[in-house]
Amino acid sequence: MNFSDFNFKKEIFKAIEDAGFKEPSPVQKEAIPLVLEGKDLVAQAHTGTGKTAAFGLPILNMLELNGTVEAVVIVPTRELAMQVSDEIFKFGKNLRLSTATVYGGSSYQRQLKFIAKSSVIVATPGRLLDLLSSGKINISPKYMVLDEADEMLDMGFLEDIKEIFSLIEGTRQTLMFSATMPHQIKELAKTILYRPEFVSITKRETTNENIKQNFYVVDEWERTDALIRLLDYKNPTKSIIFCRTKKEVDELSTKLSSKGYSAKGLHGDMEQRQREEVIKAFKRSALDTLVATDVAARGLDVSDVSHVFNYHIPYDSESYVHRIGRTGRAGKVGMAISIVTPAEFKSLQKIQKDVGSSLESKIIPTIKDVQVKKRSSLLETLKNQKINDIARELIDELKTEFVDEDIALKLASMMYSENDIDGSDRIGKTPNEISRIAERAKNERSSNGRNRGRNNRGRGRNNRNSNNYGASRDGGNKDRNRNKSRNNRRR
């Protein structure tokens, strides 16, 4: 299958060709025909699988461009709102499409001005609800999209989303995209969608084969030293380092900057202007290293990220897939590197099992390993360096004071002095130690699984009656909610 099979308008197909898209991704193959048929849709697919095009292209193809807001896309963060809006604008550029990006922390008047002349709104839940409930906007879009629905649930936006849908009248086609399908997301789908079709992209399909996945086992106190050594050895062209907390982002980005790395942090407590400046600098390669939390980097689409580092491994497999999906894009080979401690090894094994791909164990390079690699890189750079007239003049001037050999040695020493390597020679665990840690984690997991099985069997017998009562009560509520919500949905 290729994009011509969807019979898009020629203006949209031209934009697809300009974007360099060759063939649809799995979620696009499944979702686009259903959206074009006018079906409500629930799609389970991770970030980086082409979801924006999966809903954006067919919606753009169906727009009437009648001077009103015809489509609304709701996303969890400002960064993702800007990213999705940019992508939809690019797809619709030949249609002379106008889009409005709506999020908190920006001028109401400016956003209202853009909304008044836009066919598509991309918004965060809080600001959109504010505009609707205050009466600043009155819209009846034909298409509604919830992107990263599980992330909005995690951020506490569930009630906001329900209220948004209650405030928007008229018939519409509703699409929901989510990386995971927790119970509350399924219940929300029953409330706001009408007879939806379901699309699910499996773990195997979401794991990019172009991404090499390695992990390194270290003690907790070695974590930062290990990261710095790996940065020195891998020498990434552009990298994202994922941390668990905002405090960790601030501390690590400051540490890296103090050591001469081109690094800055990105997290939710930064001012919006600061966040936008950091993202722009990273995209145009004025910044080599981005240290970020998961939420801040959600939806960040930069095609030339060579390496992703997990300073701490995430708490769940879905977040792991999201993180590593920042590299290996546009057909390029990427590298995903995780730094783990013995205490985190069970979590690593669970991620490996859930993701269904191999994470290869590696040993932290020694100082000598880094020196050898840097020397080789330096030699290659010198071989490829073109000689210019200014260099000739400089050498002629130096020859008045030094012999040729001394000039060469001084220049080489100056270049090599920039490659000083910090830290202990040996960092992290040996292969034998890693094998023992892996075996111990495996045995502990098996033992815990057997114990949980025995305990759950006992609880099941004791709680059987109360569970049935709970299901009956919830079912009644679901029926009432479902009937109430259908007044605002497409029949």
Secondary structure, DSSP 8 states (H G I E B T S, - for coil): --GGGG---HHHHHHHHHTT--S--HHHHHHHHHHHTT--EEEE--TTSSHHHHHHHHHHHH----SS--EEEE-SSHHHHHHHHHHHHHHTGGGT--EEEE-TTS-HHHHHHHHHT-SEEEE-HHHHHHHHHTTS-----SEEEE-SHHHHHHTT-HHHHHHHHHH--S--EEEEEESS--HHHHHHHHHH-SS-EEEE--HHHHS-TTEEEEEEE--GGGHHHHHHHHHHHH--SSEEEE-SSHHHHHHHHHHHHHTT--EEEE-TTS-HHHHHHHHHHHHTTS-SEEEE-HHHHTT---TT--EEEESS--SSHHHHHHHHTTSS-TT--EEEEEEE-GGGHHHHHHHHHHHTS--EEE----HHHHHHHHHHHHHHHHHH----HHHHHHHHHHTTTS-HHHHHHHHHHHHHGGG---S-S--S--HHHHHHHHHHHHHHHHHHHHHHHHHHHHHHHHHHHHHHHHHHHHHHHHHHHHHHHGGGS--
